[in-house]
Amino acid sequence: MMHGQLFVFMFLMWVLIIIGGAIAVIILGPISISGFGEFDPLVNSIVKGTIAIGLSIAWILILTKMKNLIFRKTFNY
């Protein structure tokens, strides 16, 4: 029974990784911020980096919650 849950966890982990990559390429890539003069590239990078870090933290929290649910059900504690 644990093997099936572990495979589901691993599958969902890969799905989240693929979705995160797609978001980064399709949505974050084309973002262009202007209006800061010579600092446009810096502001652009800071905004994209902040969004990417936020998505990474969200993915980690989602995977941690899923892992905890699987192990609680498996070990009944």
VOPAGU-2260 file (C-alpha; in pm, 1 decimal, decimal comma):
REM VOPAGU-2260
SITE   aa  ch    i         X         Y         Z
SITE  MET   A    0       0,0       0,0       0,0
SITE  MET   A    1     282,3     240,4      80,3
SITE  HIS   A    2     440,8     187,2    -261,4
SITE  GLY   A    3     127,1     309,4    -437,3
SITE  GLN   A    4     108,9     621,9    -224,3
SITE  LEU   A    5     476,5     687,2    -277,3
SITE  PHE   A    6     433,2     660,9    -653,7
SITE  VAL   A    7     138,0     901,7    -639,1
SITE  PHE   A    8     353,5    1146,3    -440,7
SITE  MET   A    9     638,3    1117,2    -691,1
SITE  PHE   A   10     398,2    1160,9    -984,7
SITE  LEU   A   11     244,9    1472,6    -829,9
SITE  MET   A   12     593,3    1604,6    -754,2
SITE  TRP   A   13     689,0    1575,9   -1122,5
SITE  VAL   A   14     359,5    1733,5   -1229,0
SITE  LEU   A   15     432,7    2033,0   -1005,6
SITE  ILE   A   16     785,6    2059,2   -1146,5
SITE  ILE   A   17     654,9    2056,1   -1504,8
SITE  ILE   A   18     383,1    2310,7   -1423,8
SITE  GLY   A   19     639,7    2533,5   -1250,9
SITE  GLY   A   20     868,6    2517,3   -1552,8
SITE  ALA   A   21     581,1    2600,1   -1785,3
SITE  ILE   A   22     480,7    2897,1   -1570,2
SITE  ALA   A   23     839,0    3022,8   -1569,1
SITE  VAL   A   24     878,4    2995,0   -1946,1
SITE  ILE   A   25     531,1    3096,1   -2065,2
SITE  ILE   A   26     429,7    3357,1   -1808,1
SITE  LEU   A   27     743,9    3490,6   -1639,6
SITE  GLY   A   28     965,6    3491,4   -1949,2
SITE  PRO   A   29     773,9    3750,8   -2151,0
SITE  ILE   A   30     723,5    3990,5   -1857,4
SITE  SER   A   31     889,9    4321,0   -1932,0
SITE  ILE   A   32     884,2    4613,3   -1693,5
SITE  SER   A   33     969,3    4960,4   -1815,9
SITE  GLY   A   34     964,5    5309,5   -1677,5
SITE  PHE   A   35    1275,0    5288,8   -1458,3
SITE  GLY   A   36    1519,0    5413,7   -1722,2
SITE  GLU   A   37    1855,4    5242,0   -1705,9
SITE  PHE   A   38    1734,7    5025,4   -1416,6
SITE  ASP   A   39    1473,3    4843,6   -1628,8
SITE  PRO   A   40    1677,4    4519,6   -1656,4
SITE  LEU   A   41    1751,0    4519,8   -1281,7
SITE  VAL   A   42    1387,8    4579,1   -1182,6
SITE  ASN   A   43    1277,5    4321,2   -1437,7
SITE  SER   A   44    1515,0    4060,5   -1291,7
SITE  ILE   A   45    1417,3    4138,3    -932,1
SITE  VAL   A   46    1045,5    4101,3   -1009,2
SITE  LYS   A   47    1093,6    3775,7   -1201,7
SITE  GLY   A   48    1326,6    3637,8    -933,7
SITE  THR   A   49    1085,0    3724,4    -654,8
SITE  ILE   A   50     796,8    3554,7    -835,1
SITE  ALA   A   51    1010,3    3246,4    -908,0
SITE  ILE   A   52    1123,2    3220,3    -544,7
SITE  GLY   A   53     762,1    3258,1    -429,0
SITE  LEU   A   54     652,8    2977,3    -662,4
SITE  SER   A   55     935,6    2756,0    -536,9
SITE  ILE   A   56     832,2    2813,5    -176,2
SITE  ALA   A   57     468,4    2739,1    -263,5
SITE  TRP   A   58     570,4    2414,8    -439,6
SITE  ILE   A   59     778,3    2309,0    -136,9
SITE  LEU   A   60     488,3    2376,9      99,5
SITE  ILE   A   61     245,4    2182,9    -122,1
SITE  LEU   A   62     482,2    1885,2    -145,3
SITE  THR   A   63     543,7    1891,6     230,6
SITE  LYS   A   64     168,8    1884,7     300,9
SITE  MET   A   65     123,5    1595,3      55,7
SITE  LYS   A   66     414,9    1403,9     211,5
SITE  ASN   A   67     276,0    1451,5     560,5
SITE  LEU   A   68     -67,5    1327,3     451,2
SITE  ILE   A   69      80,6    1016,9     288,1
SITE  PHE   A   70     297,4     925,2     586,3
SITE  ARG   A   71      19,6     990,3     838,1
SITE  LYS   A   72    -208,6     755,1     647,9
SITE  THR   A   73      68,1     496,9     605,8
SITE  PHE   A   74     190,3     491,3     964,8
SITE  ASN   A   75    -139,2     594,1    1132,0
SITE  TYR   A   76      -0,8     852,6    1371,7
